Amino acid sequence: MDEIKVEVLNVFEHFEYKSEFNQSTNGLYEIKMNGDKAMIFRNGDSWGVLSHWLGEPVTKCINFMRGDRVEVIENAIKKNLELNK
């Protein structure tokens, strides 16, 4: 597995949703991963990344995040939130 370096640049939104039927963590984050900036969306256990595909509608510009990246990015976000309490 390649080394992944993640820096959280901005946390635009981060919240816990709880109801009698569901509980989830959700948010919008700007990160730098291995030197490249990305906008990350989280809706519970579903993670997405904003991608620009020229000539395509915006509805095709959010892609699922690679599974091997989720845990690393989630841990970086948790660490950032703890440091900025």
PyRosetta script that sets phi, psi and omega in degrees:
from pyrosetta import init, pose_from_sequence

init()
pose = pose_from_sequence("MDEIKVEVLNVFEHFEYKSEFNQSTNGLYEIKMNGDKAMIFRNGDSWGVLSHWLGEPVTKCINFMRGDRVEVIENAIKKNLELNK")
pose.set_psi(1, 134.7)
pose.set_omega(1, -179.8)
pose.set_phi(2, -74.9)
pose.set_psi(2, 155.1)
pose.set_omega(2, -180.0)
pose.set_phi(3, -74.6)
pose.set_psi(3, 135.4)
pose.set_omega(3, -178.8)
pose.set_phi(4, -118.1)
pose.set_psi(4, 120.7)
pose.set_omega(4, 176.3)
pose.set_phi(5, -108.4)
pose.set_psi(5, 122.3)
pose.set_omega(5, -176.6)
pose.set_phi(6, -121.7)
pose.set_psi(6, 130.5)
pose.set_omega(6, 172.9)
pose.set_phi(7, -122.2)
pose.set_psi(7, 127.6)
pose.set_omega(7, 177.5)
pose.set_phi(8, -87.8)
pose.set_psi(8, 116.4)
pose.set_omega(8, -177.7)
pose.set_phi(9, -88.1)
pose.set_psi(9, -42.4)
pose.set_omega(9, -179.6)
pose.set_phi(10, -148.7)
pose.set_psi(10, 141.5)
pose.set_omega(10, 170.0)
pose.set_phi(11, -112.6)
pose.set_psi(11, 102.3)
pose.set_omega(11, -178.1)
pose.set_phi(12, -79.6)
pose.set_psi(12, -34.3)
pose.set_omega(12, -179.0)
pose.set_phi(13, -153.6)
pose.set_psi(13, 136.1)
pose.set_omega(13, 174.7)
pose.set_phi(14, -155.7)
pose.set_psi(14, 119.9)
pose.set_omega(14, -179.2)
pose.set_phi(15, -153.3)
pose.set_psi(15, 155.5)
pose.set_omega(15, 175.4)
pose.set_phi(16, -99.8)
pose.set_psi(16, 131.2)
pose.set_omega(16, 175.8)
pose.set_phi(17, -109.4)
pose.set_psi(17, 128.6)
pose.set_omega(17, 179.1)
pose.set_phi(18, -134.2)
pose.set_psi(18, 133.7)
pose.set_omega(18, 171.9)
pose.set_phi(19, -140.3)
pose.set_psi(19, -179.7)
pose.set_omega(19, 179.5)
pose.set_phi(20, -69.6)
pose.set_psi(20, -15.3)
pose.set_omega(20, -177.7)
pose.set_phi(21, -109.3)
pose.set_psi(21, -20.1)
pose.set_omega(21, -167.9)
pose.set_phi(22, -149.5)
pose.set_psi(22, 152.1)
pose.set_omega(22, 172.5)
pose.set_phi(23, -144.4)
pose.set_psi(23, 130.9)
pose.set_omega(23, -178.6)
pose.set_phi(24, -152.5)
pose.set_psi(24, 159.0)
pose.set_omega(24, 172.7)
pose.set_phi(25, -108.3)
pose.set_psi(25, 136.6)
pose.set_omega(25, -174.5)
pose.set_phi(26, -138.0)
pose.set_psi(26, 152.9)
pose.set_omega(26, 178.0)
pose.set_phi(27, 179.5)
pose.set_psi(27, 173.4)
pose.set_omega(27, 176.6)
pose.set_phi(28, -133.6)
pose.set_psi(28, 125.0)
pose.set_omega(28, -172.0)
pose.set_phi(29, -136.2)
pose.set_psi(29, 145.3)
pose.set_omega(29, 169.5)
pose.set_phi(30, -107.1)
pose.set_psi(30, 125.3)
pose.set_omega(30, -178.5)
pose.set_phi(31, -128.6)
pose.set_psi(31, 166.1)
pose.set_omega(31, 168.3)
pose.set_phi(32, -122.2)
pose.set_psi(32, 121.0)
pose.set_omega(32, -179.5)
pose.set_phi(33, -119.7)
pose.set_psi(33, 117.9)
pose.set_omega(33, -177.6)
pose.set_phi(34, 50.2)
pose.set_psi(34, 39.3)
pose.set_omega(34, 175.8)
pose.set_phi(35, 89.8)
pose.set_psi(35, -10.4)
pose.set_omega(35, -179.6)
pose.set_phi(36, -104.1)
pose.set_psi(36, 132.0)
pose.set_omega(36, 177.9)
pose.set_phi(37, -78.0)
pose.set_psi(37, 148.4)
pose.set_omega(37, 177.8)
pose.set_phi(38, -151.7)
pose.set_psi(38, 149.4)
pose.set_omega(38, 171.5)
pose.set_phi(39, -101.5)
pose.set_psi(39, 126.0)
pose.set_omega(39, -175.1)
pose.set_phi(40, -116.3)
pose.set_psi(40, 135.3)
pose.set_omega(40, 177.0)
pose.set_phi(41, -114.7)
pose.set_psi(41, 138.4)
pose.set_omega(41, 175.0)
pose.set_phi(42, -128.3)
pose.set_psi(42, 130.2)
pose.set_omega(42, 176.0)
pose.set_phi(43, -133.1)
pose.set_psi(43, 87.1)
pose.set_omega(43, -175.5)
pose.set_phi(44, 70.3)
pose.set_psi(44, -124.7)
pose.set_omega(44, 179.1)
pose.set_phi(45, -89.0)
pose.set_psi(45, 2.1)
pose.set_omega(45, -179.4)
pose.set_phi(46, -98.5)
pose.set_psi(46, 124.1)
pose.set_omega(46, -179.1)
pose.set_phi(47, -117.0)
pose.set_psi(47, 137.8)
pose.set_omega(47, 178.2)
pose.set_phi(48, -135.0)
pose.set_psi(48, 161.3)
pose.set_omega(48, 178.6)
pose.set_phi(49, -130.8)
pose.set_psi(49, 139.4)
pose.set_omega(49, 178.5)
pose.set_phi(50, -78.9)
pose.set_psi(50, 127.2)
pose.set_omega(50, 178.7)
pose.set_phi(51, -128.1)
pose.set_psi(51, 145.4)
pose.set_omega(51, 177.6)
pose.set_phi(52, -102.3)
pose.set_psi(52, 117.2)
pose.set_omega(52, 175.8)
pose.set_phi(53, -114.3)
pose.set_psi(53, 107.0)
pose.set_omega(53, -177.5)
pose.set_phi(54, -60.5)
pose.set_psi(54, 136.5)
pose.set_omega(54, 178.3)
pose.set_phi(55, 81.5)
pose.set_psi(55, 4.6)
pose.set_omega(55, 179.7)
pose.set_phi(56, -113.0)
pose.set_psi(56, 152.2)
pose.set_omega(56, 176.7)
pose.set_phi(57, -69.4)
pose.set_psi(57, 158.1)
pose.set_omega(57, -177.7)
pose.set_phi(58, -60.3)
pose.set_psi(58, -25.3)
pose.set_omega(58, 179.4)
pose.set_phi(59, -64.3)
pose.set_psi(59, -16.9)
pose.set_omega(59, 177.9)
pose.set_phi(60, -100.4)
pose.set_psi(60, 8.0)
pose.set_omega(60, -174.5)
pose.set_phi(61, -99.9)
pose.set_psi(61, 6.5)
pose.set_omega(61, 172.4)
pose.set_phi(62, -115.1)
pose.set_psi(62, 122.8)
pose.set_omega(62, -177.6)
pose.set_phi(63, -118.8)
pose.set_psi(63, 153.9)
pose.set_omega(63, 174.2)
pose.set_phi(64, -65.3)
pose.set_psi(64, 142.4)
pose.set_omega(64, 178.1)
pose.set_phi(65, -77.6)
pose.set_psi(65, 145.6)
pose.set_omega(65, 176.1)
pose.set_phi(66, -58.8)
pose.set_psi(66, 136.2)
pose.set_omega(66, -177.4)
pose.set_phi(67, -59.3)
pose.set_psi(67, -33.4)
pose.set_omega(67, -179.0)
pose.set_phi(68, -76.0)
pose.set_psi(68, -4.1)
pose.set_omega(68, 178.1)
pose.set_phi(69, -100.4)
pose.set_psi(69, -23.5)
pose.set_omega(69, -172.1)
pose.set_phi(70, -58.2)
pose.set_psi(70, -52.4)
pose.set_omega(70, -175.7)
pose.set_phi(71, -62.4)
pose.set_psi(71, -40.9)
pose.set_omega(71, -179.5)
pose.set_phi(72, -64.4)
pose.set_psi(72, -44.9)
pose.set_omega(72, -179.8)
pose.set_phi(73, -69.6)
pose.set_psi(73, -41.3)
pose.set_omega(73, 178.1)
pose.set_phi(74, -60.0)
pose.set_psi(74, -42.5)
pose.set_omega(74, 178.8)
pose.set_phi(75, -65.3)
pose.set_psi(75, -38.8)
pose.set_omega(75, 177.6)
pose.set_phi(76, -64.8)
pose.set_psi(76, -39.4)
pose.set_omega(76, 178.3)
pose.set_phi(77, -65.9)
pose.set_psi(77, -44.5)
pose.set_omega(77, 178.2)
pose.set_phi(78, -58.9)
pose.set_psi(78, -44.5)
pose.set_omega(78, 179.6)
pose.set_phi(79, -62.6)
pose.set_psi(79, -43.4)
pose.set_omega(79, 178.2)
pose.set_phi(80, -61.6)
pose.set_psi(80, -43.9)
pose.set_omega(80, -179.8)
pose.set_phi(81, -64.3)
pose.set_psi(81, -38.8)
pose.set_omega(81, 178.0)
pose.set_phi(82, -64.5)
pose.set_psi(82, -42.5)
pose.set_omega(82, -178.6)
pose.set_phi(83, -68.3)
pose.set_psi(83, -26.0)
pose.set_omega(83, -174.9)
pose.set_phi(84, -107.2)
pose.set_psi(84, 22.3)
pose.set_omega(84, 177.4)
pose.set_phi(85, -66.5)
pose.dump_pdb("model.pdb")
